Amino acid sequence: MRLLRPLLALLALCWLEACAGRAGAADLVQTIAAIKPAIVGVGSYQAMRSPAVSFVGTGFAVGDGLTVVTNAHVVAAASGEERKDSKDNLRVLVARGANVEAREAALLVMDKLHDLALLRLSGAPEPALRVGDSDSAREGQMLAFTGFPLTAILGFHPVTHRAMISAITVVATPAPNARSLDAKAIVQLQRSAYPVFQLDGTAYPGFSGSPLYDPESGVVLGVINKVLNATKESAISAPSGITYAIPGKFVQQLMTGH
């Protein structure tokens, strides 16, 4: 009997963990179905280009459904800021059944320090996600993110990956070169340091701007913004599995301050 009781307790614990795992998987299935309508592509339009519309990253609707959150570097790439010879017109791509609609969008505000941007979408509002308290996130917490890996290569179909918060670390925007690191620059560098989520999850180019959310509630806790890779080419051929996300509190600040 003494040996039987610990065995029964262990079996009960295993059963509870298995049930919890099934419940978590069921929650994620339902959450993904609720999340996907709010996921949009962020791209550009050029009448003389073929195809005229292209998209370079991911975004998601918040607030009134006409505000779209994405990365500042996605907007820079989509609007042609990275190419001095061209300025493209921003477009937000939304799913309409089997079709894709490219809607006009305007830049509301950009936060280059935290790599965030808000766009204003034309037309009817889209389903919106809620940005929650990212300060409540903890290392070891399981989350998920949904976006467009490899953008047009896989078509306009949102894809979901799981990720664990492996570390909450600090980053700072570096100075352009060593000569810029005078005393004033060092102080500014220290002031610009802020926390980010380091994730144990694989993200590919195109996932930038994707919402990082709680699998049960769907509440957004961060925005995917970069992947650690040795080279640009290895982002696809040999991804590191280390991804970073900007905490949602900086999105809230951007929305409140605008």
N, C-alpha and C positions, 0 to 999 in steps of 0.2 A: 504493500500500500504506500509506503514511504517513497518508493521509486516511481510509483504510478502517478502520484500527485504532480511532481515536477514535469513529468512527461505530458500529462494532460494540460498543464499550464502552458507548456511550450507549444503544443498543438493549437491551443486556443489563441495564443499570440500570433502564430503563423497564419491562422485563419483570419484574424482581424486585419493583419497586414495585407493579406491577399484581397480581402474585401475593400480595404482602403485604396489599394492600387486600382481595382476595377472601378471604384467610385470616382477616383481621380481621372481615369481615362474617359469615363462617361462624361464627366464635367467638361473636359477639354473638347470632346466631340461637339457638345452643345455650344461651348464658348466660341470655337472656331466658326461655327455656322452664324453666330451673332456678330463676330468680328469682321468677317470677310466683306460684307456690304460697305463698310466704312473705309476699306483699303483702296487707295487710288495710285495711279502712276503719275510721276512728274516728269514732264518732257518739254519739247519745243516744237514749233511749227515754222517751216520755211516753204513758201509756195513753189519755189523752183527746185526743191529737193525731192528726191525719190527714195523712200517714201517721204511725203511732206511732213508727217508727224513721226517723231521718235521719242522714246522715253528713256531716262537715264537712272531713275531711282524710284523710291516709294514714298508715299505720304499717307496720312489718314485724317479724316474729318473729325473735328471737335466742335464744342460750343453749339452754335446755331446750325451746324451742318454745312455752312458756307466757308468756314475757316479750315484750312488744311495745314497740318504740321509736317515739316520735312527737315532735312539737313540744309544748312547754308551752302555746303559744297555741292549738293545736288542742284540747288537753284543756280549756282554759279556755272555749273556745267551745262544746264538746260538753257540758260539765257545767253550763252555765248561769251560770258565774261572771261573765260579761259582762252578765247580766241579773239585777238584784237581786231581781226579783219571782219568779224561778223557779230551781229546781235540778233538772236532769235527771239521769237515771241513765246512766252511761257504758255504751256498747256497742261491741264490736269486731265488725265485719262480715267474715265469711269466706265464700269461695265453696265451694259444695257442688254440683259439676257446674253445671247451669243455674240452680240455686237459690242464694239468699243466706241465710246463717244469722247472726242477731244474737245474739252471746254476751255474757254478763255479764262485766264487767271492773272491776277495782279499781285505783286509783292507788297505785303503789308508792312512787315518789319523783318530785319535780319539781325541775328546775334552771332557774329563770327567767333566770338570768344568761346561760346558753348556750342558752336556749329548747329544752330537752329534757325529756322525761318518759318514765318507764317504767310500763307498765300490766301487771297480772297477769290473765291470761286464764283463764276457767273452762273445764272440759271437757278434751278430748283435745289434746295438743300439735300445733302446726302445723310444717311444714317451716321450719327456721331458717337465717338467713344468718349469715355470719361477718364480724365487724367487724375490719378489719386495721389496719396501721400507717399512719395518715394523715400522719405526718411524712415518709413516703417520697414523697408526692405532689409533683409539680413543675408549674410553669407550662408550658403547652403540652400537657400530658397530656390525652388524650381519655378521657372517662368517659361513663357513661350513668346515667339515673335512671328509675325506674318508679313510677307512682302513678296517682291518679285526678283528672285535670284536670277542673275544673268539676263535680266530684262527681256528683250524681244526674242532671245534665243529659245526660251521655253514657252513663249506666248503669254497672253494676258490672263494668267491664272495664278492667283495668290497662293503661296506655298507657306506652310507653317513648320518651324523647327522648334525643338525644345532646348532650353538652356538653364544651367544652374549658375547662380551668382557665386563665382569662385573667389572673388575678392572685391572689396570696395576700396578702391585705391585713389590716389590723387594725381592729377595731371596739371600741367601748366603750359601755356602757349610759349614756345621757345623764341628766343631772339633770332633775327635773321642770320647773324653771323657772330663770331667770337668778339669782333671789335665792338659790337653793340653792348657787350656785357660790362658796362660801367656800373658804378654804385647805384645810380638811379634806375638803370635797367634791371638790376638784380632785385631791387625793392619791388618794382612793378611786376616782375616775374613771380615773386612770392605772393603778391596780392592777387594775381590772376589764377593761382592754383585753385582747383575745385575737385570735388569727388566725382568719380565715374564708376560704373559697374563693369567689372571684368567678368566675362561670361565663359563658361565651359560649354560652348556651342559653336557650330560651324555656320558662318554666314558668307555668302558669295557676293561679288559685285552686283549691285541692283537692290540688295537688301537695305542699303542706306536709307534712313528715314522711316524704317518699319517700326511699328509700336511694339514695345516689350511689355507684356501684360501678365496678370495673374491668371493661371489656367482655369480657376474656378469662377472668379467673378468677372473676368474680362477687363478689369480696371487697369489702365495703362500706368506703368511705373517708370518707363524710360523710352528712349528712342535710339535705335541702333545707329551707330555712326562710323565705325571703322573696324577693320580686322587686322590682326598682327600677321604680317607675311614677310618672309625674307626678301622676296622680289615681287614685282608686279605680276609676273607670269605665274608665280606659284599660288596666287590667289585662287586660281581654278584648278591647276594640276596637283598642288599639294597644300591645301589649306591647313593652317596651323591649329584650327579649332579654338583659337582665342579671339574673342570678339568683345568690343567695347560698346557701351551704351551710355547716353547722357541721361542723368536722373530727371524724372518728370517734373520736379519742383522748378527747374529752369524753364520748362514749357509754361507752367502756371504763371511764373513771373513775367514771361513774355506776353502772355494773354492778358494778364491784369494790367501791365504797364502800357499796353497799346490803346 
